């Protein structure tokens, strides 16, 4: 396994950075010896352009990974030119690279890939769970590590990519606070601010400004300390919008949530709905609106100090079907079939 990291330029030079990275990747796909090139993020120029070149001008086997819905989804949060670029690459990289197959993270993307009519095998391989680094920690110990008062009622939401799910999160919390004014919301992670998302996040905070004294924006947490924050919470929230990009994606934080073995409440959207309801790893709320999400959170408070089985089932999923060893086995099968 060879990992190559390329320069990342931020701020006003963001899109220039994608171009530079696309160029820097070309020698690797041209001159290095590989059995398979597996290109992740089908719509991103810095991965799609090099693999198109490799497919056209080398004899290497190509696999394309599709992990997000851009056309009609995430592209709407970028500039018009960027949106047209990623939408074009999303719909054409698979054929232009002459790929041998496609990997996806959801049923939604499987259907999208099959609808392109390339007659290629499409494999669904979900993200895994780092169940060794992240594991349950006694709540009192976790709160001491995080500096969280031991008697505080803590709801926690983790992640980087929030689109309109941020509205859902804060709108739901607003209704919870009316019933439980002592509740606090901790948001762990540096929020994604590409395109118009920075402005959107700021505007959403302003709309819910009366809540801000009850919200703690923790920011980036070192990965080896993440287990303390997840275990310090009374419950973990996973807000998801009933829209193409949330139905298509597989939030990586879900693997961390179930690894922590804590109580999870989420909107019933996409693969998360399927996994929670199939394995009994948490509680799902209606995919639209905030009323049912708030009601499910309030009712879940009765389970904070009880052993209702969802925590155990979450941990079992993390160490079972969604463990990285199981996921790796599925990916190895894909590679063997491709060869």
Secondary structure, 3 states (H helix, E strand, C coil): CCCCCCCCCCHHHHHHHHHHHHHHHHHHHHHCCCCEEEECCCCCHHHHHHHHHHHHHCCCEEEEEECCCCCCCHHHHCCHHHHHHHHHHHHHHHHHCCCCEEEECCHHHHHHHHHCCCCCEEEECCCCECCCCCCCCCHHHHHHHHCCCCCCEEEEEECCCCCCHHHHHHHHHHHHHHHCCCEEEEEECCCCCCCCHHHHHHHHHHHCHHHHHHEEEEECCCHHHHHHHHHHCCEEEECCCCCHHHHHCCCCHHHHHHHHCCCEEEECCHHHHHHHHHHCCCEEECCCCCHHHHHHHHHHHHHCCCCCCHHHHHHHHHHCCCEHHHHHHHHHHHHHHHC
